[in-house]
Amino acid sequence: MVGDVVWYDILGVTPAATAEDIRLAFEARSKLLDTGVTGEPARIVAAVNRARALLDQAHQILRDPGARSSYDQEILARSANSGLARPKPVPSEPGLDVAGEVVSYRESLAVVTAAIVAIADWLAPHHEARGKVVVPDFRGLPVSLCMRCTARSGLHVRLVQLTKNPLPVEGVVVDQSPAAGDRVRRSSTLTIEVWHPPAPPRRV
């Protein structure tokens, strides 16, 4: 998983979701991933298959009450150790200007805190490559999660839409540049290629 992404994020639900909410979210996202994939290039199929695998794994954990309870304890401990509030997901509609989003006071506080942590990290004498971050692997993740994680890392994002006539739904990250594992400056631009299920052709 990337950063603070959790299985609930993969399904697009909150930790307060009921078993029925989880089932419906899984079915809806599975259906979207099956829409318009036939005939797409191999790299798009690979990204969608990875998204399916993540979706299946999230559903497998969250549909089982015992596994979900254990997982909830794990993420509770993780968030307690981080000390930062998680920002709300960002929608991934084509053409969205993320910079224009209005953030709440709590989200602003989290951003300021993250900036202070980043500055402290940059100033740390033991840090060999000051002001740099390791690029996570976003392939197969919903693009909204990619946007959230890159914002917290201080990276700028350039979205490249791969679908000519996309449905206004969550997109999947197909590829990225720089590649996962590369070390880049915090203000670097990350180019993300996004696939959305295509809208059906209009009937004349």
Helices and strands as residue ranges (DSSP letters): H 7-11, H 19-33, H 42-63, H 65-82, G 98-100, H 105-123, E 132-134, H 143-153, E 156-161, E 172-177, E 183-185, E 189-195
